[in-house]
Amino acid sequence: MRQIVTQLCFNDQAEEAVAFYMSLFDNSEVTRTMHYPMPQGDAVAIDFTLENQAFSAINGGPDMKMNASFSLMVALDTAEEVDALYAKLAEGGTDMMELGEYPFSPRYAWVADRFGVSWQLMLAENVPANHKIRVSLLFAGQYCGQTQATLDHYTAVFPTATLGHVNYYGEGEAQDDRAKINYAELNIGDQQLVLMDHGFGGTEEFSEAWSFLIVAGAQSEVDYYWEKLSANPDAEAWGWLQDAHGISWQIVPQGYYQIMETAKEDQKKRVLDAMFKMKKLDIAKLENAKFGIG
């Protein structure tokens, strides 16, 4: 398995959003752009990196609604950097926690940008380069209190997963009795995720507008992650699944990208037609579809 990719699904603004995000960080690049012939018109998927973290952006239509259950946590070296990045993200966006001083950071803000992506910005010096941007998961609604179960699950599933710092709510700090963990770090390879229970329980549950994408090296790896993660048969479609904690994943074989990068337009259509009939992706069947076999 390569690095887990964070996928952002927009209504119809993927290209505009990626251009904006790349303008915010010097260490960023587009690594691949793929166009897909769809009945409603040409669709695009953009793979890009921000500060060594891998992302993908697609247009998924108006049903994809982002919320604060997922956010990007950015560590910055100076208060001036926090203020500058906040000013750009806040333009046309919405404050969730105002820019200011907090017990856990001398300079911090939580803001949703104009595309709906949620950001937590904080002054935190000497953070490793590969942890400058981290994905934060806030367990709320029916999933409040599942941070510990998710940590246990993911450390069992991913061979490179290790726990980092874990902090628990003190007595009386959480208003919802289910909330136990107010901050936890999970390292999967070089990537670090932050997980926490919503102290008030909350109502915003995980949205399919955010998902994690695993690029699997072989069909056996697709099969492994599908078996270990999928917990809702009704959510299985086109390589997508939902795990027991409400989080969406995509398990895609590397061979799929190789097929699509070399396919002609009529071949792409056949591959996509075959894929849209699948739940778990089958690389052999997709290869056959490319050449009109079967």
KOLROMAR-870526 format. One record per residue (C-alpha): residue in one letter; x, y, z. Coordinates in steps of 0.1 Angstrom, whole numbers, padded with zeros to 4 digits, always signed. Each point is the difference from the previous one (the first is absolute). Layout:
REM KOLROMAR-870526
aXYZ;...
END
This chain:
REM KOLROMAR-870526
m+0000+0000+0000;r+0012+0035-0008;q-0007+0030+0021;i-0037+0004+0009;v-0014+0028-0022;t-0026+0024+0014;q-0027+0005-0027;l-0021+0032+0000;c-0033-0002-0020;f-0014+0034-0011;n-0031+0009-0018;d+0016+0014-0032;q+0029+0020+0013;a+0028-0026+0003;e+0024+0018-0025;e-0006+0034+0016;a+0005-0014+0035;v+0032-0018-0008;a+0015+0031-0017;f-0009+0020+0031;y+0015-0025+0025;m+0032-0002-0021;s+0003+0038+0002;l+0001-0002+0038;f+0030-0024+0004;d+0034+0003-0017;n+0005-0037+0003;s-0028-0012-0023;e-0005-0015-0034;v-0025-0018-0023;t+0011-0035-0005;r-0027-0013-0024;t-0031+0012-0017;m-0024-0025-0015;h-0031+0008-0020;y-0030-0024-0002;p-0027-0001-0026;m-0033+0000+0020;p-0036+0003-0012;q-0004+0034+0016;g+0033+0012-0016;d+0038-0003+0005;a+0010-0006+0036;v+0034+0007+0015;a+0021-0015+0028;i+0030+0020+0012;d+0027-0016+0021;f+0022+0026+0018;t+0022+0004+0030;l+0001+0027+0027;e+0030-0001+0024;n+0008-0036-0008;q-0036-0012+0006;a-0018-0017-0029;f-0035+0012-0010;s-0024-0005-0028;a-0029+0022-0011;i-0030-0010-0021;n-0034+0015-0008;g-0028-0021+0015;g-0031+0022-0004;p-0022+0019+0024;d-0007-0030+0023;m+0036+0001+0014;k-0002+0023+0031;m+0032+0008+0020;n-0001+0006+0037;a+0023+0004+0030;s+0002-0037+0008;f+0031+0000-0023;s+0025+0029+0001;l+0036+0007-0011;m+0022+0009+0030;v+0029+0022-0010;a+0030+0007+0022;l+0018+0033-0006;d+0032+0014+0014;t-0011+0036+0007;a-0031+0019+0010;e+0005+0021-0031;e-0003-0032-0022;v-0032-0010+0019;d-0015+0034-0006;a+0010+0001-0037;l-0014-0034-0008;y-0032+0007+0020;a-0006+0032-0020;k+0001-0019-0033;l-0022-0029+0012;a-0025+0022+0018;e-0008+0021-0031;g-0034-0012-0010;g+0001-0026+0027;t-0014-0005+0035;d+0016+0002+0034;m-0005-0030+0023;m+0024+0011+0027;e+0012+0036-0003;l+0037+0008-0005;g+0016+0005+0034;e+0017-0015+0030;y-0012-0033+0015;p+0013-0022+0029;f+0014-0025-0025;s+0016+0025-0024;p+0010+0037+0002;r-0013+0006-0035;y-0028-0021-0014;a-0030+0002-0023;w-0025-0025-0014;v-0016+0011-0033;a-0019-0015-0029;d+0011+0014-0033;r-0022+0011-0029;f+0000-0035-0014;g-0012-0015+0033;v+0033-0016+0011;s+0007+0004+0037;w+0035+0011+0012;q+0015+0002+0035;l+0030+0024+0000;m+0023+0001+0030;l+0034+0013+0011;a+0021-0031+0006;e+0038+0004-0005;n+0024-0027-0012;v-0027-0024-0013;p+0015-0027-0024;a-0006+0009-0037;n-0022-0030-0006;h-0023+0010+0029;k-0004+0036-0010;i-0035-0008-0014;r-0020-0028+0017;v-0035-0013-0005;s-0021+0004+0032;l-0031-0022+0006;l-0026+0011+0024;f-0023-0028+0012;a-0035+0014+0006;g-0036-0010-0001;q-0005-0038+0001;y+0038-0004-0003;c+0009+0021+0030;g+0022-0021+0023;q+0013-0022-0028;t+0035+0015-0001;q+0015-0028+0021;a-0017-0027-0021;t+0012+0017-0032;l+0036+0002+0013;d-0001-0037+0009;h-0015-0010-0033;y+0024+0020-0022;t+0031-0011+0019;a-0011-0036-0006;v-0008+0005-0037;f+0030+0021-0012;p+0034-0017+0005;t+0019+0033+0003;a-0025+0015+0025;t+0013+0012+0034;l-0016+0021+0027;g+0014+0034+0009;h-0011+0023+0028;v-0034-0007+0015;n-0018+0023+0024;y-0032-0006+0019;y-0027+0023+0012;g+0003+0008+0037;e-0029-0004+0024;g-0028+0024-0010;e+0018+0013-0031;a-0023-0018-0025;q-0037+0008+0000;d-0008-0033-0017;d+0008-0031+0021;r+0010-0019-0031;a+0029+0023-0008;k+0032-0014+0014;i+0029+0011-0022;n+0006+0037-0007;y+0031-0005-0021;a+0018-0030-0015;e+0027-0004-0026;l+0000-0030-0024;n+0030-0005-0022;i-0004-0020-0032;g+0033-0001-0017;d+0012+0036-0003;q-0035+0013+0004;q-0015+0011+0032;l-0038+0003+0007;v-0016+0018+0030;l-0031-0016+0015;m-0022+0014+0028;d-0035-0005+0015;h-0023+0030-0001;g-0003+0012+0036;f-0036+0011-0005;g-0011-0030-0020;g-0005+0021-0031;t-0023-0007-0030;e+0023+0002-0031;e+0010-0035-0009;f+0026-0010-0026;s-0009+0009-0036;e+0008-0018-0032;a+0013+0033-0012;w+0032-0010+0019;s+0014-0034-0005;f+0033-0019+0002;l+0013-0016-0031;i+0023-0031+0001;v+0019-0007-0032;a+0005-0038+0002;g+0029-0017-0017;a-0018-0032-0009;q-0035-0015+0000;s+0010-0019+0032;e+0006+0033+0017;v-0034+0013-0012;d-0016-0031+0014;y+0018+0004+0034;y-0010+0036+0006;w-0036-0005-0012;e-0004-0029+0024;k+0015+0019+0029;l-0017+0033-0005;s-0035-0004-0016;a-0028-0001+0026;n-0030+0013-0019;p-0010-0021-0031;d-0024+0028-0011;a+0029+0024-0004;e+0021-0023-0022;a+0002+0013-0036;w+0027+0007-0026;g+0029-0007+0024;w-0016+0021+0028;l-0008-0014+0035;q-0009+0012+0034;d+0016-0013+0032;a-0015-0008+0034;h+0008+0036+0011;g-0018+0018-0028;i+0031+0009-0020;s+0000-0005-0037;w+0029-0017-0019;q+0009-0007-0036;i+0021-0031-0007;v+0014+0003-0036;p+0026-0023-0016;q+0030+0018-0015;g-0008-0018-0032;y-0032+0020-0004;y+0021+0032-0005;q+0023-0017-0024;i-0030-0012-0020;m-0016+0035-0001;e+0033+0018-0008;t+0005-0021-0032;a-0036-0004-0010;k-0017+0016-0030;e-0033+0017+0005;d-0021-0030-0010;q+0021-0022+0022;k-0005+0024+0030;k-0037-0002-0005;r+0000-0038+0000;v+0022-0001+0032;l-0023+0025+0018;d-0031-0019-0011;a+0015-0031+0015;m+0011+0018+0032;f-0034+0015+0006;k-0014-0036+0002;m+0025-0010+0027;k+0001+0004+0037;k+0036-0011+0007;l+0022+0007-0030;d+0013-0029-0019;i+0031+0009-0020;a-0002-0030-0024;k-0035+0008-0010;l+0009+0037-0005;e+0029-0010-0022;n-0023-0023-0020;a-0025+0028-0004;k+0027+0023-0014;f+0005-0024-0029;g-0037-0010-0003;i+0005-0035+0014;g-0028-0017+0018;
END
